Amino acid sequence: MKRLVHLVVEIARDPFGVPHVRASDPGDAWVGLGLAHAQDRLWQMELLRRAAFILQQPEGQALRGLRTYARQRMQCIDEAR
């Protein structure tokens, strides 16, 4: 199996959560950037999964419009695939 990173890659996040990637090789920097992006995306997917669970709970009429909107958006995303 081929190694993705040849030298040291450092990923530091500032107080706002913005990743700063430092590497001695441009290819290693791209791998580090991809890793930081994957970490952020995983957090987003978990947040959306939890939000979908909350929207599925029958809480009365207050969330009915929001649930309908979320279902329509998900349907559009599924059709685009």
C-alpha positions as CSV (number, residue, x, y, z in Angstrom):
1,M,0.0,0.0,0.0
2,K,1.3,3.4,-0.9
3,R,1.9,6.0,1.9
4,L,-0.1,9.2,1.5
5,V,2.1,11.4,3.6
6,H,5.9,11.3,3.1
7,L,7.0,13.8,5.8
8,V,5.4,15.5,8.8
9,V,2.1,17.3,8.3
10,E,0.8,19.7,11.0
11,I,-2.9,20.7,11.2
12,A,-3.6,23.4,13.7
13,R,-7.0,25.1,14.2
14,D,-7.4,28.7,15.3
15,P,-10.0,29.8,17.9
16,F,-12.6,30.1,15.1
17,G,-12.0,26.4,14.0
18,V,-10.2,27.3,10.7
19,P,-7.6,24.7,9.9
20,H,-4.1,25.8,9.1
21,V,-2.1,23.1,7.4
22,R,1.7,23.1,7.4
23,A,3.8,20.6,5.5
24,S,7.2,20.5,3.8
25,D,5.8,19.0,0.6
26,P,2.9,20.3,-1.5
27,G,1.5,16.8,-1.8
28,D,1.5,16.3,1.9
29,A,-0.2,19.6,2.4
30,W,-3.0,18.5,0.1
31,V,-3.5,15.3,2.1
32,G,-3.6,17.3,5.3
33,L,-6.2,19.7,3.8
34,G,-8.3,16.7,2.7
35,L,-8.1,15.3,6.3
36,A,-9.2,18.6,7.8
37,H,-12.0,18.8,5.3
38,A,-13.1,15.3,6.1
39,Q,-13.2,16.0,9.8
40,D,-15.4,19.1,9.3
41,R,-17.7,17.1,7.0
42,L,-18.1,14.3,9.5
43,W,-19.1,16.8,12.1
44,Q,-21.7,18.3,9.7
45,M,-23.1,14.9,8.8
46,E,-23.5,14.0,12.5
47,L,-25.2,17.4,13.2
48,L,-27.7,16.8,10.3
49,R,-28.4,13.3,11.4
50,R,-29.3,14.5,14.9
51,A,-31.4,17.3,13.5
52,A,-33.3,14.9,11.3
53,F,-34.1,12.7,14.4
54,I,-35.4,15.7,16.2
55,L,-37.6,16.7,13.3
56,Q,-39.1,13.2,13.1
57,Q,-40.5,13.5,16.6
58,P,-44.2,14.4,16.7
59,E,-44.2,17.7,18.5
60,G,-47.4,19.0,17.2
61,Q,-48.1,21.7,14.6
62,A,-45.2,23.9,15.4
63,L,-42.6,21.8,13.6
64,R,-44.9,20.5,10.9
65,G,-43.9,23.1,8.3
66,L,-40.2,22.6,9.0
67,R,-40.6,18.8,8.7
68,T,-42.3,19.2,5.4
69,Y,-39.7,21.5,4.1
70,A,-36.9,19.2,5.2
71,R,-38.5,16.2,3.5
72,Q,-38.9,18.1,0.3
73,R,-35.2,19.2,0.3
74,M,-34.1,15.6,1.0
75,Q,-36.3,14.4,-1.8
76,C,-34.7,17.0,-4.2
77,I,-31.2,15.8,-3.1
78,D,-32.1,12.1,-3.7
79,E,-33.5,12.9,-7.1
80,A,-30.4,14.8,-8.1
81,R,-28.2,11.7,-7.5
